[in-house]
Amino acid sequence: MRSRGQALVELALTLPVLVFLALGGAEFVRIAVTRAGLDAATAAAAAAAARASSRTAAETEASTAFDGVATGYGVAAPMLSLDLGDFERGGKLTATGEATLNLGFDGTLTMRVLSVTTARIEDWRSRAPTP
């Protein structure tokens, strides 16, 4: 025979664990969405830079593409750095995206999210090779 109040005691013991799991799951989703957004923004920046006609255009177009995609995903304070190398046809460029994610209710815990993408500079869009 069950004693009175047993269900209340069981609820009192399990409810904090369930709340902790739910809040932890929500933070995990925030991390995953930020990472996906930063990956997409970095890939868009690398693709835009690879199609650009000059080094200056590559930096401008990559920055515009990066900011547009990162904003769409709600990534807070994203930063982009480009390594264009010699920017020759068929060469490689590297785009690195970085963002800081504040976790928890008060935002005291921060997490740095990093994304690196490499792209091949397209032969038909980049400047002519130097002799």
N, C-alpha and C positions, 0 to 999 in steps of 0.2 A: 504494500500500500504506500502511495506517495504521500509525503508530508506536505503541508501547506507552505506555499512560497517557494517551492523547489524551482519552478519555471522562472521566477523572478531572480533567483540566485544564479541560475544558468545564464540568463540574459545579461546579468551584471558582469559575469565572468567572460562572456564571449563578445559582447558589444564593443569593448575597446579594441580587441583584436580585429574585428571586422571593419571598424572605422579606420584603424591604422592601415589595413590592407587597401581599402578604397582610396584613401588619400595618397598612399604610395603609388597606386596604379595611375592616379591622375597625374602625378609628377612624372612618372615614366612616360606617359603619353605626351606630355609637354616636351620632354627631352627628345622623344622620337620625332615629333613634328618639327621641332627646331632643327634637328639633324637633317631631316628630309628637305626642309626648306633651304638650308645652307648648302646641301649637296646640289640641289637644283639650281640655286643661284650661281654657285661656282661653275657648274657645267655650262650654264648659259653664258657666263662671262668668258669662259675659255672658247666656246664656239664663236661668239661674236668677235673676239680678238683674232681668232684664226682666219676669219673671213675678211678682215680689215685690209685696206690698201696701203696703210702706212703705220709706223710705230705709234704716232700720235693718235691716229684714228683708232688703232687697236685699244689703246688705253681708255679713250673716251667711250667707245662703244661697249667695251667690257664693263666699265663702271656703270654705264646706263643700264645695261642688261642685268647686272648683279643687283643694283638697287631696286629695279622694278620687280624682279622675282622675289627677292628677300622681303620686300614690303608686302607683296601678295601673301606670303606665308606668315607674316607677322613676326619675323625675326628681329629682335631688338638689337640695336647698335652693331650692325654687321660691318666688317671691314674686309677689303679685298686688297691683295697684293699680287702683282703680275711679274713673272720673270719671262721676258720675251726673247731672251737669248740674243742672237744676231738678227732675228726676224727675217730670215731668208726663206725662199720658197722651199717647202718640204721640211723645214725645221720644226722644232718642238717648242712649245711654250707651256708654262706652268702657271696655273691660277690657284691661289690659296685664299680661302674664305675663313673668317674667324668671327665668332660671336660669343657673348657672355650671357649665360642664362641664370637668372635669379630663381632659386628654389625655396620652397617653404612659404609659410604664411607671411613672415616678415622680410623675406628676401635676404637673410643673413648668409645663407649658403649659396655660393656661386659656382657655376660650372662653365668651363671653357669648352666650346665646341669648335672643332677644326675640320675643314674639308679641303682636300687637294685634288686637283684635276689636271691632267696633261692632255694637250691637243696638238695635232699636227697642223702646221700652217698650210693652208690650201694653196696648191700650185697655181690655179687659175685666177685667184683673187688677190694674191699678195704682189708686192712690187717685183719688178724684173730683177733677176740676179745680176750681181756686179761681175764684170769680167775679170 
